[in-house]
Amino acid sequence: MTSLAPNRTRPASLSGPRSARPRALAAAALMLGLTGCGTVSSLTSSLTGGSSAPPEGTPGHVRGYFGAVVADEPRAALVARDVLSAGGTAADAAVAAGFTMAVTLPSRVGLGGGGACLAYNRTRSSTEAVLFPANAPAQPAAGDRPAALPMLARGLFALHTRQPRRPFNELMAPAEQLARFGATTSRALAQDIAAVAGPLLADPGARAVFANPATGAPLAEGERLVQADLGGTLATLRVSGVGDMHQGTLARRLEELTPRAGGALTVEELRAAVPAVARPIELRRGTDLLSFLPTPADGGLAAAAAFQALQSGADIDTASQRSLAVSRIWREQGGDPQALLATSPTLAGGVPALPASASLLVLDREGNAVSCAFTLNNLFGTGRVLPQLGFLPAAAPNRGRVEPPLLAAAIVHNPNLRAFRYAGAGTGQAAAPIALAQPMAQSLLNNRPLAEAVGTVPEPGRANAVSCGRYLPGESGQCVAVADPRGAGLAVNGGP
């Protein structure tokens, strides 16, 4: 875990008795009138000890604790940190980080993909789920690599509406700049490129982005990643709005270009693809309310089942098996998720290969929180970069061997106190639900230090978490943010 604190300056105080201050200010104003130099506001500020903090919207505006961020890609965490430091909400910071991950971790997050988020609003003392899965089109299209409907941009816009403070187009700017002018290839992305370098670089568009231009070798950690076409697409979305991808010029270009990537999309299907805001799956523990992603993001259902099993004393393997069994029953039969949580099914047979995902957690200084999981339904989606648009379509789920992912995220708050307690997310294909549930149970049930709790997650699971053991609002020094040390992400916990 890396903790970064904002720069802080303490305002100077006037010396001398308070009765002398009005005379000093009057003298200062007279001097300005005689000399014509400087400004009244600047001199008055220096005499009264006024704040020299940057204006709202500029990093450094927030003094003291600004919140916490954990992301599976370090640059995205730093972008979110800057938004919080500039006075943005958790939703603002999550939007900026989500778009950034589409540039810096395009193996798992992208404009062509989707995801699901939980958003806790402290003022309303409630948690909502924003669901934007990258589903398959209703009508299967001819092609060797069917594409899913792109949902990330619309999903992040819907998330922003839950608690906006900074302008949406402002939050897109860091991602656009990183795409246009280049970003450093992170360890997380380099590892993903190396894992599928052969088939990925067989596509000319992907090779132009993910291979070293001089050697043709897969990009390695620290090398420059430039995505000019993606930068242009982000600029269009920033200026024209995310709806342009679903019913405007970009939608028509998608209809024209997706057949070249192996699976066609139509404007009619793009227009109809909208996010949903839903009530999460909820469990009670004392006065705390535990909120998990609801179906169809059934990784939340699976994680809730795993948490219940751990709470009843089951070991990790038993809890993991129960979580996968509950998810399988829901996928095969449907039904009420809360009713399924009351059953104790067993898992018969193996688990199919499940897609990769990535996670993001944000907590702001006011105690609002966001927990997200993103996916392309396959590592690098279809593996083909859309010409001129610069992004990879997600693979269409339930087509061929592509299974929907288990997106696992949760937030815990106390309705009586109107206070945040915990946020977590899990990744690692079939291990994602237990990766969320195990640290959560260790932290909430056993008061285990968060770093130790995250370390108990079984392979190939990876956990990220933020915990305020004595709640927030409250003493911010007791809040902890942890990125799984076996991953390549970054945790930022900002404040004194």
Beta strands, then each sheet from edge to edge (+ up, - down):
strand 1: 67-71
strand 2: 114-121
strand 3: 126-132
strand 4: 183-184
strand 5: 224-225
strand 6: 276-278
strand 7: 281-285
strand 8: 288-292
strand 9: 358-364
strand 10: 369-375
strand 11: 408-414
strand 12: 419-427
strand 13: 462-472
strand 14: 479-483
strand 15: 490-494
sheet 1: 6+ 3- 2+ 10- 9+ 1- 15+
sheet 2: 4+ 5-
sheet 3: 7+ 8- 11+ 12- 13+ 14-
end
